[in-house]
């Protein structure tokens, strides 16, 4: 027979760990967003129709320890591409990479090019 204290401790631990698993979910690239191209040079989108500003971000104070820098960066780019696709853009001009200790964030402009 398991002592009552251990039962409560294991129940409490389960309640704390289950939400933590969902916190590790990172931005995945949607199939339709795979056509979106990313550029850091404005010349690549110069003749394209500007659509809007977008911000892609991944990571937070509670999950960054469990996600590598590479995964944080790729997930942030996936976030950009998904947002661009959702507003009808097929190209992105990235302005800034705002790296923090706990996350990666990109500021970009979305364009539609022929």
C-alpha positions as CSV (number, residue, x, y, z in Angstrom):
1,X,0.0,0.0,0.0
2,X,1.3,3.5,-1.0
3,X,1.3,6.0,1.8
4,X,-1.1,8.9,1.4
5,X,1.7,11.6,1.3
6,X,3.3,9.9,-1.7
7,X,-0.1,9.7,-3.5
8,X,-0.6,13.4,-3.0
9,X,3.0,14.2,-4.0
10,X,2.7,12.2,-7.2
11,X,-0.7,13.7,-8.1
12,X,0.8,17.2,-7.5
13,X,3.8,16.4,-9.6
14,X,1.6,15.0,-12.4
15,X,-0.4,18.2,-12.4
16,X,2.7,20.3,-12.7
17,X,4.4,18.2,-15.4
18,X,1.5,17.7,-17.8
19,X,1.1,21.4,-18.6
20,X,4.8,21.7,-19.0
21,X,4.7,19.2,-21.9
22,X,2.3,21.5,-23.8
23,X,4.6,24.4,-23.1
24,X,7.3,22.8,-25.2
25,X,5.2,22.9,-28.3
26,X,6.9,25.2,-30.9
27,X,5.7,26.8,-34.1
28,X,5.5,24.3,-36.9
29,X,5.5,25.3,-40.6
30,X,2.1,25.0,-42.3
31,X,2.1,23.2,-45.6
32,X,0.8,26.3,-47.5
33,X,3.5,28.4,-46.0
34,X,6.4,26.4,-47.4
35,X,6.4,28.6,-50.5
36,X,7.2,31.7,-48.6
37,X,10.7,32.9,-49.1
38,X,12.8,34.8,-46.6
39,X,15.3,37.6,-47.6
40,X,17.5,40.0,-45.7
41,X,18.2,42.1,-48.7
42,X,15.5,44.7,-49.8
43,X,16.6,44.3,-53.4
44,X,14.9,40.9,-53.5
45,X,11.5,42.4,-52.8
46,X,11.9,45.8,-54.3
47,X,9.3,45.4,-57.1
48,X,6.8,43.5,-55.0
49,X,3.5,44.6,-53.4
50,X,4.0,45.5,-49.7
51,X,1.4,43.8,-47.5
52,X,2.3,44.5,-43.9
53,X,4.6,44.2,-40.9
54,X,4.9,40.8,-39.1
55,X,6.7,39.7,-36.0
56,X,7.7,36.1,-35.6
57,X,8.7,34.9,-32.1
58,X,9.4,31.7,-30.2
59,X,10.3,31.0,-26.6
60,X,9.4,32.3,-23.3
61,X,10.6,32.4,-19.7
62,X,9.1,29.0,-18.9
63,X,10.3,26.9,-21.8
64,X,13.5,28.3,-23.3
65,X,15.7,26.0,-21.2
66,X,14.2,23.0,-22.9
67,X,14.5,24.2,-26.5
68,X,17.8,24.7,-28.4
69,X,18.7,28.1,-29.9
70,X,18.5,26.5,-33.4
71,X,15.0,25.2,-32.7
72,X,14.0,28.6,-31.2
73,X,15.3,30.3,-34.4
74,X,13.6,27.9,-36.8
75,X,10.3,28.1,-35.0
76,X,10.4,31.9,-35.0
77,X,11.0,31.7,-38.8
78,X,8.1,29.3,-39.1
79,X,6.0,31.7,-37.3
80,X,6.9,34.5,-39.7
81,X,6.2,32.3,-42.8
82,X,2.9,31.1,-41.4
83,X,1.8,34.7,-40.7
84,X,3.0,35.9,-44.1
85,X,1.1,33.1,-45.8
86,X,-2.1,33.9,-43.8
87,X,-2.1,37.5,-45.1
88,X,-1.4,36.5,-48.8
89,X,2.4,37.2,-48.8
90,X,4.9,34.9,-50.5
91,X,8.1,36.8,-49.6
92,X,9.5,38.3,-46.4
93,X,12.1,40.9,-45.9
94,X,13.6,40.5,-42.4
95,X,14.7,43.7,-40.7
96,X,15.8,42.7,-37.2
97,X,16.6,39.6,-35.2
98,X,15.8,40.5,-31.6
99,X,17.6,37.9,-29.6
100,X,16.8,37.7,-25.9
101,X,18.0,35.3,-23.3
102,X,14.7,33.4,-23.4
103,X,13.4,33.8,-27.0
104,X,14.1,34.7,-30.6
105,X,12.0,37.3,-32.3
106,X,12.2,38.6,-35.9
107,X,10.7,41.9,-37.2
108,X,9.9,41.7,-40.9
109,X,7.8,43.1,-43.8
110,X,5.6,40.8,-45.8
111,X,5.3,41.2,-49.6
112,X,3.6,39.5,-52.5
113,X,5.8,39.0,-55.5
114,X,4.8,37.7,-58.9
